[in-house]
Amino acid sequence: MSYSIATGALQVLVVDDNPTDTYLILEALRLACASCEVEVLRDGASAWRYLRREGPYQAVPLPSLVVLDLNLPGRDGGELLDMMRGTPELHDIPVAVLSSFPTDVIRRRAARANCYMTKPSDLDSFLALGKEILACL
Amino acid sequence: MKTPSLPAGSAIQEENEILREENVSLHQEAAQREQDLAELSESEEHYRVLVEQVREYAIFGMDPDGVINSWNRGAQRIKGFTAEEAIGQHLHLLYLPEDREKHDPEKHLAYAAKHGEFHGEGWRCRRDGSRFWAEVTLTALRRRNGSLRGFCKVTKDVTERRRHEQELERHAKELQRSNDDLQQLAYAAAHDLQEPIRNISLQTQRLARLFEGQGGPETANLFQITVEGADRLRGLVSDLLAYIRAVENLDEESPVSDPLDVLQEVQMHLRSALEESGGMVTAGHLPESIPVYRAHLVLLLQNLISNSIKYRSPQRPLQIRVWAEQLPHEWLFNVEDNGIGIAREYHDRIFKVFKRLHGRSIPGSGIGLAIACRVSSHYGGRIWVESDGQSGSRFRFTLARPTAEETE
């Protein structure tokens, strides 16, 4: 399942299977960047097909930024990140890891991310994340 | 023997007298020798009987070639061979065929001949072919001139002991594995619980915002209570997670930290709480370096100092003093405050998970001291508190100090 909001230059791919979190990430990004175009995917395998532009994703543009959760069904966020870093055309895409793990654990599991954040439990802090995410660009 | 050469009368008498005296003395000497010999033989008999009667140990002798020449009852009991069967046979008889092929008997004899003694443990076989785990001491016997006279071997059947040791080792391994499993389970459970709790809290906050201004004060109050409940639950689970993770292995290669440096870092972390409370931390003598992961020492000192901040006395400015004493095998760290103190009956309980002594007026879930306790016991130390319940508390914990040998 995927949906997008707005149209604009900046393409963001969000890979997260938690509906509350994805809703809030979309909100936060919309607040920080009205022109961002956001695609949400729920698992690592579809995210990989999206990035490789396979199957239904043949015509999609490559994202300018990936917002990645670590705990994903099937292939997890850390694996997806390693696969991206090992692929020349995906190698340089900035990745922001956003997870419910404490930051030291995120750092260990996703060492090659551009930045990492722990998902806040306070609504205002969550909605303020958009700026931090875009700062990873 | 002297041949007297016709001496004069008095001279003969004198000579006779001397001879008689010598004779008496020779008789006495002979009698003494006889007695000594009898005693020696008695003593020998005594030891022979003693050795023969020993049943717990197989004790037997061998000539320089390793051919058995004596055999006690213990040997018969442990090995199954009678003295008649064993005497005249080579030491080979008692080794397993595969060890005989490796020339173990010869190697052990040669070792004892060279070094005086061979000591070891290993499988040996009985007459019926069954095996037992033996603890053996093989001693070379030498004459006064140093030539090899033979060997003496003492063997004990320690199969039971070995079985117990192996069982203990197996139990210890099982316990370790079960502990690791539990640690992982607790970690996974605590972590997986956090996400839905966080979601409930976030969704409730969204709902509250949607319904803001509608439904009256009761609705707003219900939303607030729900959010607070979810937050408290999340806080507890997150504290539990911190407790579980307190002693996990760290990435740093070797555990080492500088306590004074750590204390300064802790003061940085607690800066706003210290400023707010007007608390002063002073450092006394501290070792330059201890073999404890820095993050672990931070946990210990930070939890104790923030405990002192929380339970400060409203009647006097907060003073916290931190110092360490060097004991023979450990360091004894002290964190002393002039706060409200802790009544004696709570001195043990305060280190339990989620144990709190005060109501909600003082924040916290009661995990801090439990974490400090877990870290100190991880390093083989103890933690306790000394307090009269009025004028302050002195928290003390020990950390094992490596001995000079271990440091080398």
Interface residues (C-beta under 8 A of the other chain):
Chain A: N18 T20 D21 L24 S100 F101 P102 R108 K119 S121 D122 L123 F126
Chain B: H191 Q194 E195 I197 R198 N199 S201 L202 Q203 Q205 R206 R209 D231 R234 L241 D251
